[in-house]
Amino acid sequence: MSEITDFDALRRAMAENSERPEGPARNARAEELLAEAEKLGIPLAVVEALGHQLKVYNYSSEKDKMFVPFARLLRMWDERPEDFDEYEVHSLHWVFKWMSSGMLDQPHVPLASIEKWLGEMEHRYRLAGHSERAVRSAEFSVAAHVGDVTRAQRAYAAWLAADRDDMADCHACELHGQGWWQAEQGRDAEALLLWRPVLEGEFTCAHEPHTVLASSLVPLLRLGRTDEARANHLRGFRLVRSMESMRGAYADHVEFCALTGNEARGLELLAERPAYFTDTGHPRSRLDFLSVVALLMERLDEVGLGDREVPGPAGRKWTARELAAHARAEALALAARFDERNGTAYVSERARARMAQRPLVDRLPLGVRAAVRPVAAPAAPVAPVAVTAVEPDLPALLAEARRLSDTLQPNAVEAWAAVSRAAEGVELDVRDRAEIVDHEAMDRGPEGAELFERAAELYAEAGDPGEALAARTRAAYVRALTGRVDEALAAVAEPYDEILALYADDATEVRQTASVLMGRARILMRRVHEASEAAEDAGQVNGVTDEAGAADRPSGETVLVEAEAAVRELLALVGGYAGADVRIAAREAEGRAMLAELALQRGDLEGAVELFGRASAGFVAAGLPWFAVEYEARLAGLAHHLGDIAETERALRAALEHGGAHLEAVGRAQLHLQLAEVLGGRGLSVEASEHALEAAHWADEAGEGRTLGAWARHQLGGFLLRQGRWAEAAEVLESALPDLSAETHGDGAVVQTQWWLGDCLSELGEHREAAERRLQAAETARHWPEQHDHATLAHLAAESLGAAGLPAEADRAYARAGELWRSLGNVHGLVRSLRARAWLALRADDGADEARELMAAAVRECESVLGDGVDDEEARERLVAELGHTHRQFGDLLARSAAEDADDDSIRAALEEALAQVGEAVAVFASLGDDALHSRTGAELAAGWLEADLSRPARAAARARAVLAAYDGADEADETAQERRSEAEQMLQVVEEQGAG
């Protein structure tokens, strides 16, 4: 750390300290600098050091330290005002406002002292000639804090009525305070209207839009504007995350998590800032923070997670229940201290109301990676109540179960399980017992064969031979599901023959007959799939073998023919059925789907599309849309393969619509993600991002957050980036990166995510971080066979390094990019890297010669390629334009290289060289005709200004008139043309003053 030996060194040290992160370390350095200032013996140095100390205290958790340096400053002002320069006089009066709010935030400062201070502030502002706007704003803050609504409204009106002057808070801060009051009064829409210029970036400052974004969260939720609330949380939390002084805004984000079903993310936020639990320098924000901690912890306790370990004050472990009690007690104790000071109960009432809030959204997906939503452990099962023969619920349960199974409802099996539980110990009719066993077998899946056989016996005993055969067929089919297809075919042969005989004798119904025919068809379809898999393993195509070793198995074509015959036999039975039995209608729809599968096996993709469509339509017409989901999803895949994007989109939307609440989480995630990718491919980034968000949410719900969820977040980040939503995209992409891996997602996805993230960070002004991401991506791409991405990323990393103020590192990265561009034969990239290095060199001490050489090398590269001849006319014109831009930049560089302290001859020589290069640019652009009009006129004007600098007004005027002539009759809507005309007219005015006329 350099020694402070003079005032300039002190100022440099204070400027450096101002750039450090908020916190105790910065504050401690400010205290050291004050001690150094006092050694210099310069009163203004002490004044500036005290002002610096005040500033860093204000933007930290140690706001309570402000009062001592301010009191000293005020005393110095009263005793020797001549020691203050104009800036420090302004600063002294400015921080009066900080003192007012600072006192209000400290419950140990009496209210009478605050009121006295308001009077002092008003008096001093009047003496200094300032408007009373800042005074009335401060008065409003006092009245609002103590709950004096009448006085607050009066001060609020006076605040807005007073003139704005240089003591008023910035527009952004004023609008935050005004909107906060509207929200406090229950006028959320009015608050958001006031905040809109800040949210849209029209007004900003050191703490805005940070606090407005945080304050807007709950009002937006109350208004049901959840998409905006989500966006403001992602944008806003990114801004406040590293700012120690913003505990109140941080608390708003924790509150948002507690009210939107994002308790897991809320816990992550608490874990990031452990000091917020205990920092005492700003009691008011600590009260806000502890109140929302209590809200979040009580929410966890409410859903049965009170014993979960959670982040809390250091020194011990905390459960949610323990921390809830601690935070509530601490918050109410703090609130009581404020109320005791204020003489009202208002602060405690507000704290209790905040802690008592109920969730405003059951679950608002955020798109970012977070722990799975906390779920309470299931309660211990309650012993079933004994059911007697006269139990009144059993008949009702039976009737409901039959209704659900007859209409193929998704929860029919669960309904039969309820019947089974209720029927324990009850003598039931044999038919009832048969149905209970039958549905229990269905619930067992592949393990239900023996129960199906038992159900068949009971159906036979009940006098229903057709249903008995259907149950035996179901037993055969579950054997096929376990890979015993030949055994299943043998088992179904007898039921098949018998059901046909029964049906021919009118001894059973269509339903039972269709059930057996469907079971047999399903078994034969299993054989088709097995044959297909075996063929793939053996390198065969479409299930048709060309190996002699499979002589003891039916050929692939035989398998297909037998399966199709079985399906068509089923369709002949149920096709055109006009009755009310939805089961029979479902058999026909499933039969169409089987024919679609067989068409696929034969390579008839168009036929499969048509048949899957008919199957889906059949299920929907039968009132069973959830069965259509699988086939619409298959249809989407086939349509996409065939290049029919419109049909792909339609099918995916239909699948989501048909599935509704019955879709499993992982299936819902997959469908949303596929639809997002289709919509993104069509350029519909807004809707695509909505579906990617849903995909990420449902992937997390399914426990697939690290696989499918990471891919969804990758896509979501890209879609947000396309919309220019940089901060949201950055949050999402950063949350995706830890889970993306080359093994699972491919290294291309990892590189693309880092690339996109670098773009976002660059747009957000986080250039060092952007460079890091781009360099990481470039390191992976370095190993790829095709090196264009590697070169591009190296070039982008160089741009970020330069913007981050790291010229040496940037030059090395540009040099590496240049080597890559050269190896790829990409002269445009090479030339741009040389130009960028030239500008970097110019910034360095004694770098002008190197800068000239680099820019000259860029010119030579263009001329060399053009000299060799370029066959493609479009490519030639692009290269000519590149040469023109290089000459133009060379001229600009030479003009700027003329040192201000150089002798007149040196400056004139540099300007002459610059003019020669810009003249070359004009000529090159002119050779391209109207396609380069704007580039030519831009260079023409640059040459004109150089002519004027060289005291050649007539030549400058001629160039200006040439530009005006070029745009004679130009479209008024052409902004560039109008800007060029305006600059040319300005040039004429300037040179006329030089005597050119």
Solvent accessible surface area in square Angstrom, and as a share of the most:
residue,aa,sasa,rsa
1,M,180,0.80
2,S,94,0.61
3,E,137,0.61
4,I,15,0.08
5,T,94,0.55
6,D,68,0.35
7,F,32,0.13
8,D,85,0.44
9,A,12,0.10
10,L,0,0.00
11,R,100,0.37
12,R,146,0.53
13,A,9,0.07
14,M,17,0.08
15,A,60,0.46
16,E,116,0.52
17,N,2,0.01
18,S,35,0.23
19,E,148,0.66
20,R,98,0.36
21,P,110,0.69
22,E,32,0.14
23,G,6,0.05
24,P,80,0.50
25,A,64,0.50
26,R,16,0.06
27,N,1,0.01
28,A,46,0.35
29,R,29,0.10
30,A,0,0.00
31,E,66,0.30
32,E,85,0.38
33,L,1,0.00
34,L,20,0.10
35,A,48,0.37
36,E,42,0.19
37,A,0,0.00
38,E,77,0.35
39,K,151,0.64
40,L,40,0.20
41,G,65,0.63
42,I,63,0.32
43,P,59,0.37
44,L,35,0.17
45,A,0,0.00
46,V,15,0.09
47,V,1,0.00
48,E,22,0.10
49,A,0,0.00
50,L,1,0.01
51,G,21,0.20
52,H,15,0.07
53,Q,11,0.05
54,L,1,0.01
55,K,92,0.39
56,V,1,0.00
57,Y,10,0.04
58,N,18,0.09
59,Y,45,0.17
60,S,0,0.00
61,S,11,0.07
62,E,38,0.17
63,K,28,0.12
64,D,60,0.31
65,K,84,0.36
66,M,2,0.01
67,F,45,0.19
68,V,120,0.69
69,P,6,0.04
70,F,6,0.03
71,A,54,0.42
72,R,70,0.25
73,L,6,0.03
74,L,23,0.11
75,R,127,0.46
76,M,36,0.16
77,W,54,0.19
78,D,82,0.42
79,E,119,0.53
80,R,124,0.45
81,P,61,0.39
82,E,118,0.53
83,D,20,0.10
84,F,15,0.06
85,D,55,0.28
86,E,155,0.69
87,Y,155,0.59
88,E,13,0.06
89,V,43,0.25
90,H,63,0.28
91,S,27,0.17
92,L,4,0.02
93,H,8,0.04
94,W,65,0.23
95,V,11,0.06
96,F,1,0.00
97,K,21,0.09
98,W,42,0.15
99,M,1,0.01
100,S,4,0.03
101,S,52,0.33
102,G,4,0.04
103,M,30,0.13
104,L,1,0.01
105,D,13,0.07
106,Q,6,0.03
107,P,9,0.05
108,H,122,0.55
109,V,19,0.11
110,P,75,0.47
111,L,43,0.21
112,A,77,0.60
113,S,47,0.30
114,I,1,0.00
115,E,62,0.28
116,K,160,0.68
117,W,31,0.11
118,L,12,0.06
119,G,39,0.38
120,E,55,0.25
121,M,0,0.00
122,E,46,0.21
123,H,90,0.40
124,R,36,0.13
125,Y,2,0.01
126,R,151,0.55
127,L,133,0.66
128,A,47,0.36
129,G,65,0.63
130,H,42,0.19
131,S,23,0.15
132,E,80,0.36
133,R,23,0.08
134,A,5,0.04
135,V,2,0.01
136,R,35,0.13
137,S,20,0.13
138,A,11,0.09
139,E,25,0.11
140,F,7,0.03
141,S,42,0.27
142,V,1,0.00
143,A,0,0.00
144,A,4,0.03
145,H,11,0.05
146,V,14,0.08
147,G,25,0.24
148,D,59,0.30
149,V,66,0.38
150,T,101,0.59
151,R,50,0.18
152,A,0,0.00
153,Q,69,0.31
154,R,145,0.53
155,A,2,0.02
156,Y,25,0.09
157,A,61,0.47
158,A,30,0.23
159,W,7,0.02
160,L,79,0.39
161,A,84,0.65
162,A,16,0.12
163,D,111,0.57
164,R,91,0.33
165,D,44,0.23
166,D,87,0.45
167,M,0,0.00
168,A,5,0.04
169,D,43,0.22
170,C,42,0.25
171,H,78,0.35
172,A,1,0.00
173,C,47,0.28
174,E,9,0.04
175,L,27,0.13
176,H,39,0.17
177,G,19,0.18
178,Q,10,0.05
179,G,0,0.00
180,W,67,0.23
181,W,4,0.01
182,Q,21,0.09
183,A,15,0.11
184,E,61,0.27
185,Q,57,0.25
186,G,60,0.58
187,R,86,0.31
188,D,14,0.07
189,A,57,0.44
190,E,81,0.36
191,A,0,0.00
192,L,9,0.04
193,L,111,0.55
194,L,50,0.25
195,W,1,0.00
196,R,129,0.47
197,P,34,0.22
198,V,0,0.00
199,L,28,0.14
200,E,130,0.58
201,G,44,0.42
202,E,121,0.54
203,F,56,0.23
204,T,82,0.48
205,C,44,0.26
206,A,66,0.51
207,H,32,0.14
208,E,4,0.02
209,P,17,0.11
210,H,20,0.09
211,T,29,0.17
212,V,0,0.00
213,L,0,0.00
214,A,2,0.01
215,S,23,0.15
216,S,0,0.00
217,L,0,0.00
218,V,15,0.09
219,P,5,0.03
220,L,1,0.01
221,L,7,0.04
222,R,120,0.44
223,L,74,0.37
224,G,54,0.52
225,R,94,0.34
226,T,35,0.21
227,D,86,0.44
228,E,76,0.34
229,A,0,0.00
230,R,29,0.11
231,A,15,0.11
232,N,12,0.06
233,H,0,0.00
234,L,3,0.01
235,R,65,0.24
236,G,0,0.00
237,F,1,0.00
238,R,31,0.11
239,L,63,0.31
240,V,0,0.00
241,R,79,0.29
242,S,82,0.53
243,M,34,0.15
244,E,17,0.08
245,S,15,0.10
246,M,8,0.03
247,R,6,0.02
248,G,21,0.20
249,A,8,0.07
250,Y,0,0.00
251,A,0,0.00
252,D,25,0.13
253,H,0,0.00
254,V,0,0.00
255,E,10,0.05
256,F,0,0.00
257,C,0,0.00
258,A,2,0.02
259,L,2,0.01
260,T,0,0.00
261,G,2,0.02
262,N,9,0.05
263,E,5,0.02
264,A,6,0.04
265,R,15,0.05
266,G,0,0.00
267,L,12,0.06
268,E,63,0.28
269,L,2,0.01
270,L,0,0.00
271,A,58,0.45
272,E,81,0.36
273,R,44,0.16
274,P,71,0.44
275,A,49,0.38
276,Y,2,0.01
277,F,2,0.01
278,T,73,0.42
279,D,34,0.18
280,T,96,0.56
281,G,8,0.07
282,H,25,0.11
283,P,11,0.07
284,R,65,0.24
285,S,9,0.06
286,R,32,0.12
287,L,11,0.05
288,D,42,0.22
289,F,0,0.00
290,L,1,0.00
291,S,2,0.01
292,V,0,0.00
293,V,0,0.00
294,A,0,0.00
295,L,8,0.04
296,L,0,0.00
297,M,0,0.00
298,E,52,0.23
299,R,37,0.14
300,L,0,0.00
301,D,45,0.23
302,E,91,0.41
303,V,53,0.31
304,G,51,0.49
305,L,21,0.10
306,G,1,0.01
307,D,106,0.55
308,R,87,0.32
309,E,109,0.49
310,V,8,0.05
311,P,39,0.25
312,G,14,0.14
313,P,13,0.08
314,A,93,0.72
315,G,82,0.79
316,R,129,0.47
317,K,157,0.66
318,W,20,0.07
319,T,35,0.20
320,A,0,0.00
321,R,112,0.41
322,E,77,0.34
323,L,0,0.00
324,A,7,0.06
325,A,66,0.51
326,H,57,0.25
327,A,0,0.00
328,R,72,0.26
329,A,61,0.47
330,E,55,0.25
331,A,0,0.00
332,L,39,0.19
333,A,58,0.45
334,L,9,0.04
335,A,0,0.00
336,A,53,0.41
337,R,114,0.42
338,F,0,0.00
339,D,14,0.08
340,E,150,0.67
341,R,29,0.11
342,N,11,0.06
343,G,68,0.66
344,T,55,0.32
345,A,56,0.44
346,Y,52,0.20
347,V,9,0.05
348,S,13,0.09
349,E,101,0.45
350,R,94,0.34
351,A,6,0.05
352,R,124,0.45
353,A,63,0.49
354,R,49,0.18
355,M,5,0.02
356,A,67,0.52
357,Q,43,0.19
358,R,138,0.51
359,P,41,0.26
360,L,74,0.37
361,V,31,0.18
362,D,109,0.56
363,R,49,0.18
364,L,7,0.04
365,P,16,0.10
366,L,9,0.04
367,G,5,0.05
368,V,9,0.05
369,R,76,0.28
370,A,29,0.22
371,A,49,0.38
372,V,90,0.52
373,R,55,0.20
374,P,14,0.09
375,V,116,0.67
376,A,33,0.26
377,A,86,0.66
378,P,128,0.80
379,A,94,0.73
380,A,85,0.66
381,P,132,0.83
382,V,137,0.79
383,A,80,0.62
384,P,101,0.64
385,V,128,0.74
386,A,91,0.71
387,V,30,0.17
388,T,80,0.46
389,A,89,0.69
390,V,129,0.74
391,E,45,0.20
392,P,107,0.67
393,D,81,0.42
394,L,13,0.07
395,P,86,0.54
396,A,65,0.50
397,L,57,0.28
398,L,16,0.08
399,A,62,0.48
400,E,71,0.32
401,A,0,0.00
402,R,75,0.28
403,R,125,0.46
404,L,13,0.07
405,S,8,0.05
406,D,56,0.29
407,T,44,0.26
408,L,47,0.23
409,Q,48,0.21
410,P,59,0.37
411,N,80,0.41
412,A,10,0.08
413,V,42,0.24
414,E,108,0.48
415,A,18,0.14
416,W,4,0.01
417,A,37,0.29
418,A,25,0.20
419,V,0,0.00
420,S,41,0.27
421,R,140,0.51
422,A,13,0.10
423,A,10,0.08
424,E,105,0.47
425,G,89,0.85
426,V,25,0.15
427,E,167,0.75
428,L,30,0.15
429,D,85,0.44
430,V,29,0.17
431,R,78,0.29
432,D,20,0.10
433,R,91,0.33
434,A,0,0.00
435,E,17,0.08
436,I,18,0.09
437,V,25,0.15
438,D,3,0.02
439,H,12,0.06
440,E,69,0.31
441,A,0,0.00
442,M,72,0.32
443,D,98,0.51
444,R,116,0.42
445,G,25,0.24
446,P,71,0.45
447,E,139,0.63
448,G,0,0.00
449,A,15,0.11
450,E,145,0.65
451,L,39,0.19
452,F,7,0.03
453,E,61,0.27
454,R,104,0.38
455,A,0,0.00
456,A,6,0.05
457,E,102,0.46
458,L,2,0.01
459,Y,5,0.02
460,A,60,0.46
461,E,118,0.53
462,A,36,0.28
463,G,60,0.57
464,D,28,0.15
465,P,63,0.40
466,G,0,0.00
467,E,15,0.07
468,A,8,0.06
469,L,8,0.04
470,A,0,0.00
471,A,0,0.00
472,R,73,0.26
473,T,1,0.01
474,R,43,0.16
475,A,0,0.00
476,A,0,0.00
477,Y,47,0.18
478,V,10,0.06
479,R,40,0.15
480,A,0,0.00
481,L,67,0.33
482,T,64,0.37
483,G,47,0.45
484,R,110,0.40
485,V,6,0.03
486,D,112,0.58
487,E,81,0.37
488,A,0,0.00
489,L,37,0.18
490,A,76,0.59
491,A,38,0.30
492,V,1,0.01
493,A,50,0.39
494,E,94,0.42
495,P,0,0.00
496,Y,36,0.14
497,D,89,0.46
498,E,67,0.30
499,I,0,0.00
500,L,61,0.30
501,A,56,0.43
502,L,40,0.20
503,Y,76,0.29
504,A,82,0.63
505,D,111,0.58
506,D,128,0.66
507,A,53,0.41
508,T,19,0.11
509,E,117,0.53
510,V,38,0.22
511,R,59,0.22
512,Q,17,0.08
513,T,1,0.00
514,A,0,0.00
515,S,11,0.07
516,V,0,0.00
517,L,6,0.03
518,M,0,0.00
519,G,5,0.05
520,R,58,0.21
521,A,0,0.00
522,R,66,0.24
523,I,0,0.00
524,L,6,0.03
525,M,11,0.05
526,R,79,0.29
527,R,34,0.13
528,V,3,0.01
529,H,58,0.26
530,E,64,0.29
531,A,29,0.23
532,S,18,0.11
533,E,105,0.47
534,A,47,0.37
535,A,4,0.03
536,E,124,0.56
537,D,128,0.67
538,A,61,0.47
539,G,66,0.63
540,Q,34,0.15
541,V,106,0.61
542,N,72,0.37
543,G,10,0.10
544,V,78,0.45
545,T,44,0.26
546,D,125,0.65
547,E,102,0.46
548,A,95,0.74
549,G,75,0.72
550,A,16,0.12
551,A,96,0.74
552,D,130,0.67
553,R,143,0.52
554,P,63,0.39
555,S,48,0.31
556,G,7,0.07
557,E,75,0.33
558,T,53,0.31
559,V,3,0.02
560,L,6,0.03
561,V,77,0.44
562,E,71,0.32
563,A,0,0.00
564,E,39,0.17
565,A,59,0.46
566,A,3,0.02
567,V,0,0.00
568,R,123,0.45
569,E,55,0.25
570,L,0,0.00
571,L,13,0.07
572,A,87,0.68
573,L,42,0.21
574,V,1,0.01
575,G,36,0.35
576,G,70,0.67
577,Y,83,0.31
578,A,103,0.80
579,G,45,0.43
580,A,102,0.79
581,D,28,0.15
582,V,33,0.19
583,R,38,0.14
584,I,6,0.03
585,A,34,0.26
586,A,10,0.08
587,R,38,0.14
588,E,42,0.19
589,A,2,0.02
590,E,32,0.15
591,G,0,0.00
592,R,43,0.16
593,A,3,0.03
594,M,15,0.06
595,L,8,0.04
596,A,0,0.00
597,E,25,0.11
598,L,2,0.01
599,A,13,0.10
600,L,40,0.20
601,Q,29,0.13
602,R,94,0.34
603,G,41,0.39
604,D,68,0.35
605,L,40,0.20
606,E,117,0.53
607,G,19,0.19
608,A,0,0.00
609,V,32,0.19
610,E,92,0.41
611,L,26,0.13
612,F,0,0.00
613,G,26,0.25
614,R,111,0.41
615,A,0,0.00
616,S,2,0.01
617,A,60,0.47
618,G,25,0.24
619,F,8,0.03
620,V,59,0.34
621,A,92,0.71
622,A,18,0.14
623,G,43,0.42
624,L,1,0.01
625,P,36,0.23
626,W,52,0.18
627,F,80,0.33
628,A,0,0.00
629,V,17,0.10
630,E,100,0.45
631,Y,26,0.10
632,E,8,0.04
633,A,31,0.24
634,R,82,0.30
635,L,3,0.01
636,A,2,0.02
637,G,43,0.42
638,L,21,0.11
639,A,2,0.02
640,H,100,0.45
641,H,136,0.61
642,L,73,0.36
643,G,54,0.52
644,D,66,0.34
645,I,67,0.34
646,A,78,0.60
647,E,40,0.18
648,T,3,0.02
649,E,22,0.10
650,R,103,0.37
651,A,0,0.00
652,L,1,0.01
653,R,85,0.31
654,A,12,0.09
655,A,0,0.00
656,L,24,0.12
657,E,136,0.61
658,H,31,0.14
659,G,1,0.01
660,G,31,0.29
661,A,100,0.77
662,H,97,0.43
663,L,28,0.14
664,E,130,0.58
665,A,26,0.20
666,V,52,0.30
667,G,19,0.19
668,R,34,0.13
669,A,0,0.00
670,Q,84,0.37
671,L,8,0.04
672,H,20,0.09
673,L,10,0.05
674,Q,74,0.33
675,L,1,0.00
676,A,0,0.00
677,E,67,0.30
678,V,13,0.07
679,L,0,0.00
680,G,4,0.04
681,G,72,0.69
682,R,126,0.46
683,G,53,0.51
684,L,69,0.35
685,S,14,0.09
686,V,89,0.51
687,E,51,0.23
688,A,0,0.00
689,S,6,0.04
690,E,88,0.39
691,H,26,0.12
692,A,0,0.00
693,L,16,0.08
694,E,54,0.24
695,A,0,0.00
696,A,0,0.00
697,H,19,0.09
698,W,68,0.24
699,A,0,0.00
700,D,21,0.11
701,E,73,0.33
702,A,38,0.30
703,G,59,0.57
704,E,65,0.29
705,G,14,0.14
706,R,154,0.56
707,T,58,0.34
708,L,34,0.17
709,G,0,0.00
710,A,0,0.00
711,W,71,0.25
712,A,0,0.00
713,R,3,0.01
714,H,9,0.04
715,Q,27,0.12
716,L,6,0.03
717,G,0,0.00
718,G,2,0.02
719,F,4,0.02
720,L,8,0.04
721,L,27,0.14
722,R,131,0.48
723,Q,49,0.22
724,G,30,0.28
725,R,81,0.29
726,W,79,0.28
727,A,14,0.11
728,E,7,0.03
729,A,0,0.00
730,A,0,0.00
731,E,8,0.04
732,V,0,0.00
733,L,0,0.00
734,E,51,0.23
735,S,17,0.11
736,A,0,0.00
737,L,24,0.12
738,P,87,0.55
739,D,13,0.07
740,L,13,0.07
741,S,35,0.22
742,A,53,0.41
743,E,156,0.70
744,T,82,0.47
745,H,31,0.14
746,G,30,0.29
747,D,55,0.29
748,G,35,0.34
749,A,8,0.06
750,V,26,0.15
751,V,3,0.02
752,Q,59,0.26
753,T,0,0.00
754,Q,20,0.09
755,W,48,0.17
756,W,48,0.17
757,L,0,0.00
758,G,0,0.00
759,D,35,0.18
760,C,0,0.00
761,L,3,0.01
762,S,31,0.20
763,E,102,0.46
764,L,65,0.32
765,G,46,0.44
766,E,56,0.25
767,H,51,0.23
768,R,141,0.51
769,E,81,0.37
770,A,0,0.00
771,A,2,0.01
772,E,95,0.43
773,R,62,0.23
774,R,12,0.04
775,L,78,0.39
776,Q,66,0.29
777,A,0,0.00
778,A,7,0.06
779,E,87,0.39
780,T,42,0.25
781,A,0,0.00
782,R,109,0.40
783,H,125,0.56
784,W,56,0.20
785,P,140,0.88
786,E,103,0.46
787,Q,37,0.17
788,H,84,0.37
789,D,47,0.24
790,H,8,0.03
791,A,0,0.00
792,T,28,0.16
793,L,0,0.00
794,A,6,0.05
795,H,24,0.11
796,L,35,0.18
797,A,0,0.00
798,A,0,0.00
799,E,82,0.37
800,S,2,0.01
801,L,17,0.08
802,G,9,0.09
803,A,59,0.46
804,A,28,0.22
805,G,50,0.48
806,L,36,0.18
807,P,64,0.41
808,A,58,0.45
809,E,64,0.29
810,A,0,0.00
811,D,37,0.19
812,R,149,0.54
813,A,14,0.11
814,Y,15,0.06
815,A,29,0.22
816,R,99,0.36
817,A,0,0.00
818,G,6,0.06
819,E,103,0.46
820,L,10,0.05
821,W,16,0.06
822,R,135,0.49
823,S,89,0.57
824,L,66,0.33
825,G,68,0.65
826,N,42,0.22
827,V,18,0.11
828,H,26,0.12
829,G,8,0.08
830,L,10,0.05
831,V,0,0.00
832,R,116,0.42
833,S,1,0.01
834,L,18,0.09
835,R,21,0.08
836,A,21,0.16
837,R,50,0.18
838,A,0,0.00
839,W,57,0.20
840,L,11,0.06
841,A,12,0.09
842,L,38,0.19
843,R,157,0.57
844,A,59,0.46
845,D,134,0.70
846,D,151,0.78
847,G,5,0.05
848,A,34,0.26
849,D,114,0.59
850,E,92,0.41
851,A,0,0.00
852,R,68,0.25
853,E,92,0.41
854,L,18,0.09
855,M,0,0.00
856,A,24,0.19
857,A,20,0.15
858,A,0,0.00
859,V,14,0.08
860,R,124,0.45
861,E,35,0.16
862,C,0,0.00
863,E,82,0.37
864,S,63,0.41
865,V,52,0.30
866,L,43,0.21
867,G,68,0.65
868,D,123,0.64
869,G,49,0.48
870,V,39,0.23
871,D,153,0.80
872,D,82,0.43
873,E,95,0.43
874,E,126,0.57
875,A,36,0.28
876,R,86,0.31
877,E,65,0.29
878,R,128,0.47
879,L,5,0.03
880,V,13,0.08
881,A,27,0.21
882,E,5,0.02
883,L,17,0.08
884,G,0,0.00
885,H,76,0.34
886,T,0,0.00
887,H,10,0.05
888,R,70,0.25
889,Q,52,0.23
890,F,17,0.07
891,G,0,0.00
892,D,37,0.19
893,L,0,0.00
894,L,3,0.02
895,A,29,0.23
896,R,172,0.63
897,S,23,0.15
898,A,23,0.18
899,A,51,0.40
900,E,177,0.79
901,D,135,0.70
902,A,34,0.26
903,D,86,0.45
904,D,116,0.60
905,D,113,0.59
906,S,54,0.35
907,I,48,0.24
908,R,106,0.39
909,A,56,0.43
910,A,7,0.05
911,L,23,0.11
912,E,59,0.26
913,E,76,0.34
914,A,0,0.00
915,L,19,0.10
916,A,64,0.49
917,Q,37,0.17
918,V,1,0.00
919,G,25,0.24
920,E,86,0.38
921,A,0,0.00
922,V,20,0.11
923,A,61,0.48
924,V,21,0.12
925,F,3,0.01
926,A,52,0.40
927,S,82,0.53
928,L,27,0.13
929,G,39,0.38
930,D,127,0.66
931,D,129,0.67
932,A,9,0.07
933,L,42,0.21
934,H,67,0.30
935,S,34,0.22
936,R,53,0.19
937,T,0,0.00
938,G,10,0.09
939,A,0,0.00
940,E,15,0.07
941,L,2,0.01
942,A,16,0.13
943,A,0,0.00
944,G,0,0.00
945,W,70,0.25
946,L,15,0.07
947,E,5,0.02
948,A,7,0.06
949,D,95,0.49
950,L,2,0.01
951,S,86,0.55
952,R,54,0.20
953,P,28,0.18
954,A,70,0.54
955,R,139,0.51
956,A,0,0.00
957,A,1,0.01
958,A,57,0.44
959,R,55,0.20
960,A,0,0.00
961,R,116,0.42
962,A,42,0.32
963,V,0,0.00
964,L,35,0.17
965,A,72,0.56
966,A,34,0.26
967,Y,5,0.02
968,D,119,0.62
969,G,79,0.76
970,A,31,0.24
971,D,97,0.50
972,E,142,0.64
973,A,83,0.65
974,D,48,0.25
975,E,133,0.60
976,T,41,0.24
977,A,0,0.00
978,Q,54,0.24
979,E,106,0.47
980,R,49,0.18
981,R,68,0.25
982,S,67,0.44
983,E,60,0.27
984,A,0,0.00
985,E,87,0.39
986,Q,103,0.46
987,M,0,0.00
988,L,25,0.12
989,Q,111,0.50
990,V,51,0.30
991,V,0,0.00
992,E,89,0.40
993,E,137,0.61
994,Q,89,0.39
995,G,66,0.63
996,A,32,0.25
997,G,62,0.60
